[in-house]
Amino acid sequence: MDIGTGIFLSSLVLGAVGLFVATKDRWNWKKIFLWPLTVIVVVSAIISAGNYAHDTYKARLIDPEKETSLWGISLQATPADVKFAKGEPTSMDENTWVYVLDAGAKENGSYIVRFKDGKVRFIIFDGSPLHAPTVSGVSPYIDLSGVEALLGKPSNVSHSNDELKRLYSFDQFNFVVGFAKNQIYGLGIYDPTSGPLKFKEDSK
């Protein structure tokens, strides 16, 4: 603090003291100080409560939970349930149904529904991140480190035969995500009672 600043602050203090001495019999200084103090306390309490509510709501938004349905289809649903909810699939074989989001623009993506023992084994979105859902708090634009920061370490990792892709399964959340070049190319949910999701060539 330089001399000029010290003189200025001293003048303010002396001026305030002088004003109080000159007006203490005419002004109610208690009310003058009490009102701003009350306002400050109330505003601070409101801000603190707002921050707490915001943080709590934000935590609920990102706090992952075990997923039991995706795209309006529940795990353990029967083929009849899926057909009733989504109609005829774009293509199908004995155990796998594919629903292309827009038959005229396949790059938009599709939902793959696999059945096992007459019930849904998994539901996975495959395609453009623009049309991908957010599942278990995982955005389709997040990288692998972001997924692990949110969900922890995966319960299983499956490698494609050419080592270009990996499937990360999280049994505790019924969640699976596929990565290639550290970018998500597919994500969805599965029934962990039948084991984690693996590439066909990965038998480990």
Sequence and secondary structure as in RCSB ss.txt:
>XXXX:A:sequence
MDIGTGIFLSSLVLGAVGLFVATKDRWNWKKIFLWPLTVIVVVSAIISAGNYAHDTYKARLIDPEKETSLWGISL
QATPADVKFAKGEPTSMDENTWVYVLDAGAKENGSYIVRFKDGKVRFIIFDGSPLHAPTVSGVSPYIDLSGVEAL
LGKPSNVSHSNDELKRLYSFDQFNFVVGFAKNQIYGLGIYDPTSGPLKFKEDSK
>XXXX:A:secstr
  HHHHHHHHHHHHHHHHHHHHHTTTS HHHHHHHHHHHHHHHHHHHHHHHHHHHHHHHHHHS     EETTEET
T  HHHHHHHH S SEE SSEEEEES TT GGG EEEEEEETTEEEEEEEES GGG   BTTB TT  HHHHHHH
H S SEEEE TTSS EEEEEGGGTEEEEEETTEEEEEEEE GGG     TT   
